[in-house]
Amino acid sequence: MNRREFFKASSVFSLGPAALSLSKRARADPFPFPPPLPFLQESSKLKITGVRMVRPRPKKPVPSYRPAPGSWSTRGVEVANPMSIYPRYKSRRSLFMADNLGPQGVEITTDKGIKGIGYGGPGGGFVIEKHLTKLLIGEDPFDVERLWDIMWRSTLYYGRKGLVVHAISAVDNALWDIVGKALGMPVYKLLGGETKERIPAYCTGNDLEQHVEFGFKKLKLAIPYGPADGREGVKKNVELVKRARHLLGRDGEIMLDCWMAFTERYTVELAEMLEPYRVYWMEECLPPDDYAGFGRLNEKIQSTRIVTGEHEYTRYGFRLLLEYRAADIWQPDMNWCGGLTELRRIGALAAAHDIPVIPHGGWRGGCPHYILATTNSPWCEMFMPPPGGPAQVYERFEEDNNITRGPEGIYMRPPERPGFGWQLIVE
């Protein structure tokens, strides 16, 4: 298929989902289909010949440096988390998180020399090497829907969530990279083209002064304290939000990342105390499987939006969020939720019910291509390099993410190069 034929075919298919109201029969609704992909009808004349786990690095490395003392980005600071109830593990996440679950990148090679790189989540490499590879060798990489279904069905007996879906995500994303390279197009054009000229971005982290000085007008704060810290912790959380509002002024947006650390009662009380500061959303306040709890919070709290989805998997998990009316905004991670193929299905389900999709980790792993091409995906999450580095570090951040500035603060765009457009060295 040449470029002219591709665009002629893709113009036939435009997504115009009706904003259906959520009825009491939502759990009986079938899954809506995302727009058909024209290239699925074509034979690529490519065959997969190899699959290997990799740790790619940039072709143009940036200098390493020690972050400024006291900055949030040193990672030596406290962030509320599910383990905060245990004093031994409370002070920082590295005390309880896995040290090394292997590479999260996969490289898929073809018989015509075209290679694709995809990123997944922690622990997926074992599943790729020991299971998925044998299902992929000899297959056409353009068959993204078929191969996703094969990987999903073949792992149902031990997967469905977690590292197995992390593995499927990595493979699926690598296939999309191959398709884009084979057709000479960036992935967002495979998805139907841009729906916006540039993507408004928000910055996550508590180096607030750095982020505001850079130009961000949307900040997501990593809440430091939870129920284990009592009233004093609540006051410190409020002070952090108050500081952000002072820095941003009246019109900037503030979001809170609560990382599965709260109880329902704590969330309600904190939301009440934060009402004067106009918080845009509170994210992942409860453990991800507490759908009923999220539903109760979403019904009770009216001063802000309740959002979640970072640790949710596939369209089936997000349908549970829909059934419980658990979130105003969905936050799937393209590297964890099942890859770009499954993210399209999640997005179609969300669009059918007028729910925005703002992916977790949206600036990484190729996800900006999805956001740019998707009407109901309005923002992109970003992390800045820690403060304290040489100017070259921040110049490269702007260059790599096509940063521009405007009324909403910082904007970004994915690269125009074929596939996901990365410039990487893989050894």
SULGIHU-V59044 format. One record per residue. OMEGA is omega in degrees with one decimal (NA if undefined). NEAR is the number of other ideal C-beta (glycine too) atoms within 12 Angstrom. D_LAST is the distance of its C-alpha to the last C-alpha in Angstrom with 1 decimal. Layout:
BEGIN
OMEGA_NEAR_D_LAST ; OMEGA_NEAR_D_LAST
END
This chain:
BEGIN
175.7_25_31.3 ; -174.6_15_31.4 ; -178.3_20_31.5 ; 179.2_13_35.3 ; -179.1_16_35.7 ; -176.7_30_33.2 ; 175.3_20_35.2 ; 179.6_13_38.5 ; -174.8_24_37.5 ; -179.8_29_36.1 ; 179.0_15_39.2 ; -172.8_16_41.2 ; 174.9_23_39.5 ; -176.6_17_39.9 ; 174.8_28_39.9 ; -174.5_15_43.3 ; 174.7_23_43.5 ; 177.8_12_46.9 ; -176.1_16_47.1 ; 175.1_20_48.8 ; -177.6_14_50.6 ; -177.6_26_49.6 ; 178.2_14_52.4 ; -179.5_10_53.4 ; -177.2_12_52.1 ; -176.7_25_48.5 ; 178.8_18_47.3 ; -177.6_11_48.7 ; 173.1_20_47.0 ; 176.5_15_44.5 ; 172.7_25_41.0 ; -179.8_26_41.0 ; 170.4_19_38.5 ; -179.5_35_36.1 ; 176.2_28_36.5 ; 179.5_20_35.6 ; -175.9_35_32.5 ; -175.7_28_33.5 ; 178.6_37_30.3 ; 179.9_28_30.9 ; -175.9_18_33.7 ; 171.6_21_31.6 ; -177.1_14_29.8 ; -172.6_28_26.4 ; 174.7_14_26.3 ; 173.8_29_22.7 ; 176.9_23_21.7 ; -178.7_35_18.9 ; -178.1_23_17.2 ; 177.2_27_14.3 ; 178.0_39_13.5 ; 176.1_30_10.9 ; -174.8_33_10.6 ; 172.4_31_7.7 ; -177.5_20_8.2 ; 174.8_29_7.5 ; -176.5_17_9.1 ; 174.6_17_11.7 ; 177.7_14_11.6 ; -178.1_16_15.0 ; 174.5_15_15.0 ; -178.7_22_18.5 ; 171.6_17_20.4 ; -178.3_13_20.6 ; 176.6_19_24.2 ; -179.9_16_26.7 ; -180.0_23_28.4 ; 179.5_17_32.1 ; 177.9_13_34.3 ; -179.1_17_35.9 ; 179.1_25_33.6 ; -174.1_35_32.8 ; 172.4_30_29.1 ; -179.0_21_29.1 ; 176.9_21_28.9 ; -177.1_18_31.6 ; -177.6_27_34.3 ; 174.1_32_36.1 ; 179.5_38_35.5 ; -176.5_42_37.7 ; -177.9_34_36.0 ; -178.6_29_37.3 ; -177.2_25_37.2 ; 179.2_33_39.5 ; 179.2_20_42.5 ; -175.3_14_41.3 ; -177.9_13_41.8 ; -173.4_11_39.2 ; -167.0_19_36.4 ; -164.8_26_37.9 ; 178.1_23_36.8 ; -174.1_22_33.1 ; -176.1_25_30.7 ; 179.7_18_28.3 ; -178.7_20_31.2 ; -178.7_19_30.9 ; -178.3_18_27.6 ; -179.3_14_24.9 ; -177.0_10_22.8 ; 177.1_12_19.5 ; 175.9_20_19.4 ; -179.5_26_15.7 ; 176.4_30_12.9 ; 177.2_36_14.7 ; 175.9_41_12.1 ; 174.3_47_11.9 ; 177.9_36_10.4 ; -179.2_44_13.2 ; 179.9_29_13.3 ; -176.8_31_16.7 ; 177.5_21_18.7 ; 176.4_17_19.1 ; 177.4_14_15.5 ; -178.3_31_15.6 ; 176.2_34_12.9 ; 176.7_48_13.8 ; 176.6_40_12.4 ; 179.5_54_15.1 ; 176.2_42_15.9 ; -177.8_46_18.5 ; -176.1_42_20.4 ; 172.2_28_20.5 ; -174.8_29_20.5 ; -176.2_41_19.6 ; -179.3_35_16.6 ; -178.8_26_19.2 ; 178.9_35_21.2 ; -175.8_43_18.4 ; -172.9_23_17.4 ; -175.8_20_21.0 ; -168.3_25_22.9 ; -176.9_43_21.6 ; -176.7_30_19.2 ; 178.0_17_22.3 ; -173.2_27_24.0 ; -175.8_40_21.4 ; 179.7_20_20.7 ; -177.6_18_23.0 ; 175.7_29_23.9 ; -176.6_29_24.3 ; 176.7_46_21.9 ; -176.8_35_24.8 ; -172.2_31_26.8 ; -179.6_44_25.7 ; -178.8_28_29.1 ; -177.9_21_29.5 ; 175.5_36_26.1 ; -177.9_39_26.7 ; 177.4_21_30.1 ; 179.7_24_28.9 ; -179.2_42_26.4 ; -177.0_33_29.2 ; -176.4_16_31.9 ; -179.1_24_30.1 ; -177.0_31_29.3 ; -173.7_17_32.7 ; 175.5_10_34.0 ; -173.5_16_31.6 ; 178.8_28_30.0 ; 178.0_23_31.4 ; 171.7_28_30.1 ; -168.3_30_27.7 ; 177.0_32_24.4 ; 177.4_36_25.0 ; 171.0_45_25.4 ; -180.0_46_22.3 ; 178.3_51_20.5 ; 179.6_50_22.4 ; -178.1_51_21.6 ; -179.6_53_17.8 ; -178.4_54_18.2 ; -179.9_51_21.0 ; 177.2_52_19.3 ; 177.2_54_16.4 ; 177.6_53_19.3 ; 177.4_52_20.9 ; 177.6_45_17.9 ; -178.3_47_18.1 ; 179.4_45_21.8 ; 179.4_42_21.8 ; -179.1_33_19.5 ; -179.8_35_21.6 ; -179.8_33_24.8 ; -175.9_21_23.7 ; 168.1_35_24.8 ; -173.8_33_23.7 ; -176.5_52_24.1 ; 176.8_35_27.3 ; 173.4_34_29.0 ; -177.1_46_28.2 ; 178.9_44_30.1 ; 177.8_33_33.1 ; -173.6_25_32.5 ; 173.3_25_33.1 ; 178.5_25_36.1 ; -177.7_26_36.1 ; 179.4_14_35.3 ; -171.6_27_33.3 ; 172.2_40_32.6 ; -174.6_34_34.7 ; 170.3_44_32.6 ; -176.5_43_33.5 ; 178.1_47_31.9 ; 177.5_38_31.6 ; -174.0_37_32.3 ; 170.4_40_35.3 ; -165.9_34_34.6 ; -178.2_34_37.3 ; 178.2_23_38.5 ; -175.6_30_35.0 ; 178.7_38_34.5 ; 178.5_29_38.0 ; 178.7_19_37.8 ; 177.6_30_34.7 ; 179.9_30_36.7 ; 174.0_40_36.1 ; 174.9_30_39.3 ; -176.8_37_37.9 ; 169.8_47_36.8 ; -175.5_46_35.8 ; 172.9_45_36.8 ; -174.4_36_35.4 ; -174.1_46_38.7 ; -167.7_35_39.0 ; -179.1_35_41.9 ; -176.1_38_43.2 ; -178.5_30_46.2 ; -176.4_26_45.8 ; 173.9_27_46.5 ; -175.7_15_49.9 ; -179.8_16_51.9 ; 176.8_15_50.4 ; 177.4_27_46.9 ; -179.4_30_48.2 ; 179.8_19_49.8 ; 175.1_24_46.5 ; 179.2_41_44.7 ; 179.2_30_47.5 ; 177.7_23_47.3 ; 179.5_37_43.6 ; 178.1_40_44.4 ; 178.1_22_47.4 ; 178.5_21_45.3 ; 179.3_39_42.9 ; 177.6_27_45.9 ; -178.7_18_47.4 ; -176.3_27_44.3 ; -171.5_33_43.8 ; -171.6_16_47.5 ; -166.7_13_49.3 ; -179.2_14_47.0 ; -179.1_32_43.5 ; 178.8_33_42.0 ; 174.3_43_41.2 ; -178.4_40_39.3 ; 173.7_44_38.9 ; -174.7_40_36.1 ; 168.0_45_37.9 ; 170.1_34_35.0 ; -167.5_31_37.1 ; -167.9_36_39.3 ; 166.4_42_42.8 ; 178.5_25_45.8 ; -176.8_27_47.9 ; -179.9_20_50.7 ; -179.7_33_48.5 ; -179.5_40_46.8 ; -178.4_29_50.3 ; 179.6_28_51.7 ; 179.0_39_48.7 ; 179.3_35_48.9 ; -178.3_21_52.6 ; -177.6_27_52.1 ; -175.0_34_49.5 ; -179.9_19_51.5 ; -173.7_16_52.8 ; 174.2_34_49.3 ; 176.3_24_48.4 ; -175.7_41_45.2 ; 174.6_34_43.4 ; 168.6_39_41.8 ; -167.5_46_41.3 ; 170.6_43_38.0 ; -177.1_42_37.4 ; -174.6_45_40.5 ; 171.6_37_40.8 ; -169.1_24_38.6 ; -178.6_34_37.0 ; -179.6_22_39.1 ; -177.3_29_42.4 ; -179.5_28_43.1 ; 178.2_19_46.8 ; 176.4_31_46.4 ; 178.4_41_44.4 ; 178.6_26_47.1 ; 177.9_22_49.8 ; -177.0_40_48.1 ; 178.4_35_47.6 ; -172.4_18_51.3 ; -174.0_21_52.7 ; -179.0_32_50.7 ; -175.3_14_51.7 ; -179.8_23_50.8 ; 179.1_34_47.0 ; 172.6_31_44.6 ; -175.9_43_43.0 ; 178.2_41_39.4 ; 176.7_46_36.7 ; 179.8_45_34.0 ; -178.3_37_30.8 ; 174.8_31_30.9 ; -172.5_45_32.4 ; 172.4_38_31.0 ; -179.5_40_31.6 ; -177.3_36_34.8 ; 175.9_25_36.8 ; -179.3_36_36.3 ; 173.7_43_37.1 ; 175.1_33_40.2 ; 174.6_30_41.4 ; 179.2_46_41.0 ; -177.5_39_43.1 ; -178.7_25_45.7 ; -176.2_28_46.3 ; -165.8_27_46.3 ; -174.1_38_43.9 ; 175.5_44_42.1 ; 179.7_34_42.9 ; 177.8_37_39.3 ; -174.7_44_36.3 ; 176.7_46_32.9 ; 174.5_51_30.3 ; -174.7_46_26.7 ; -180.0_50_24.6 ; -175.3_43_21.7 ; -168.4_44_24.3 ; -177.4_49_27.3 ; 178.9_46_26.0 ; -176.1_49_23.8 ; 179.6_51_25.1 ; -179.6_43_27.2 ; 176.8_44_29.1 ; 176.0_51_29.3 ; 179.4_43_31.3 ; 176.8_36_33.7 ; -179.8_44_34.1 ; 177.9_45_34.8 ; 177.3_36_37.3 ; 179.4_40_39.1 ; -177.9_43_39.2 ; 179.9_32_40.5 ; 179.9_32_43.2 ; 174.1_33_44.6 ; 178.7_20_44.0 ; 176.7_38_41.4 ; 175.0_28_38.9 ; 177.6_46_35.2 ; -170.1_46_33.3 ; 170.3_46_29.9 ; 179.6_41_28.7 ; -168.6_34_25.6 ; -177.6_41_26.4 ; -172.2_38_24.3 ; 172.3_33_20.9 ; 178.6_44_18.9 ; -174.8_48_20.5 ; 177.8_47_24.0 ; 177.1_44_25.7 ; 177.7_47_25.7 ; -177.3_48_27.9 ; -178.5_45_30.1 ; -174.7_41_30.8 ; -170.3_38_31.8 ; -174.6_42_33.9 ; -175.0_28_37.5 ; 173.7_32_38.0 ; -165.3_40_34.8 ; -173.0_29_36.1 ; 175.3_42_33.9 ; 173.9_46_30.3 ; 176.5_44_29.5 ; 168.3_40_27.6 ; 175.4_32_26.7 ; 169.1_40_27.0 ; -177.3_32_25.1 ; 176.6_29_27.5 ; 176.3_28_30.3 ; -177.8_23_30.5 ; 176.4_24_27.5 ; -175.9_16_27.8 ; -177.6_14_28.7 ; -179.2_18_25.3 ; -175.5_25_23.9 ; 173.1_26_26.6 ; 177.7_18_26.5 ; 175.7_22_22.8 ; 178.1_30_23.8 ; -178.3_25_26.5 ; -175.3_19_24.5 ; -175.9_30_21.6 ; 179.0_33_24.3 ; -175.4_27_26.9 ; 168.4_30_29.4 ; -177.9_20_33.1 ; -178.1_18_36.3 ; -174.5_18_39.5 ; -179.9_14_42.2 ; 178.9_24_40.0 ; -176.6_32_38.0 ; 173.3_37_34.3 ; 176.5_33_32.8 ; 175.3_41_29.3 ; 172.3_30_27.8 ; 178.6_39_24.5 ; 179.8_26_22.9 ; 179.9_20_24.4 ; -178.8_23_21.3 ; -176.8_29_20.8 ; 176.0_38_19.5 ; 171.8_44_18.9 ; 179.8_30_18.2 ; 172.5_37_15.1 ; -169.1_20_13.4 ; 170.2_28_9.9 ; 177.9_16_6.5 ; -177.5_26_3.8 ; NA_12_0.0
END
